[in-house]
Amino acid sequence: MFRIRKEFHFSASHQLSHLPPDHQCARLHGHNYVVVVELSAKTLNTDGFVRDYHDLKALKTYIDDEFDHRHLNDVLRVPSTAENMAKHFFDWSAARWPETSAVLVSETPKTWAEYRP
């Protein structure tokens, strides 16, 4: 199996208001997010790629236009957890690139959430 990954960055605020008031994530706060999309294939295309990295620019554009410097509670229809964002970005990517195999989202350098069907 061949796998490629590409990393994207954005900054945004959010608030997990469904948590108890004394939980730090219940307060308005922000993160510098990292999103990693992974694509996999058993064989390479005629160019020798799983997919050309240039094709993945569409995800950068989507992130920049819809998520960067936004309040995620206004963008997502589900709680703006890293887990839900990983699923959101997976669904968006898989609709465009069938080779999409996983998406990882980091809110801090030490925390990662992953969606992999």
N, C-alpha and C positions, 0 to 999 in steps of 0.2 A: 504494500500500500504506500502510495506517495502522499505526502502532506505538505501543504504550504500554509503559512500564517502571515498576516499583515496586521500591524498595530496602528491604532488611531487614538487621538487625544482630544478631550474637550473639557471645559469647565462649566459647572452648572450648580444651581442650588436646589435643595429639596427639603421636605419636611415629612416625617413619618408620623403624622398626627394621630394615627390609630394606636400608637404605643402609649404607655402610661406617661403622664406629664413629667415624671422625674427621670425618664429615659432620655439620654443625651440626643438621640436621633429624633425625638419628638419636637425638638427645637429647630427653628430654621437654621440651616447650615449649608455649606457647599463642599464640593470635592473637585479635584482635578482627576477626571476619569481616564482610564485606559480601556480601550475596547480592542480585543484581538479576535479576528475572524480566521477560522481554520477551514481549509478546503482539502478534500481527499479524493483520490482516484486510484483505481487498480492499475490503470494504464495511463500513459501520457498522450496528449494530443499530438497532431502532426508537427507542431512546433517544439515538442519536447517539454511542454508545460502541463501541470494540473489545470491551471488557468493563468493567463497573462496577468501579472500584478497590476498592469495598467487598467485592466477591466474593473478592478476593485476601487478605483477612484470614485465611482458612484456612491459607495458607502461613505467616503470622506465628505462628499458634497452633501449627502443626506444628514450626516452628523453635524456638519458646520451650519447648515441651514435650519435644522429643526431642534437641535439639542444644545449647541455651544452657547454659553452665556444666557441660558434660559432657566426658568424655574420649572423643574421636571414635573411638579404636581399639575402644571398647566399643560404639559405635553403628553403625558401618559394617562391612560384610562384605568390603570392599576396602580397600587402602591409603588412608589419609585425606588424599590429595592434593587440592588445589583443583580439579584436572581431574576427579577422580572425584566430588567433591562437586557440581560443576556438572552432571555427567550425572545424579547421583542426584536433585537438585532439579528438573532438567528432566523426568525420567521421572515424578516425583511430581506435578508441575504439569500436564504434558500429559495425565495420566490424568484430571484434573479439568477442565481447560480446553483444548479442542482448538486454541485460538488460540495456545498457547504456541509461541514460535519460537526462544527462546534463554534460557539462564541463564548469568550471569557470577558468579564467586566471587573475592573479593579476600581475601588474607591480610594484606597490608600496603598502605599507600597507593600504592605504586609497582608492585604486581604484580596481575595479573588472569588468570584462566583462564575460558575460554568454551566452552560446549557448544552447538552449533547444528547440527541434523541437515542 
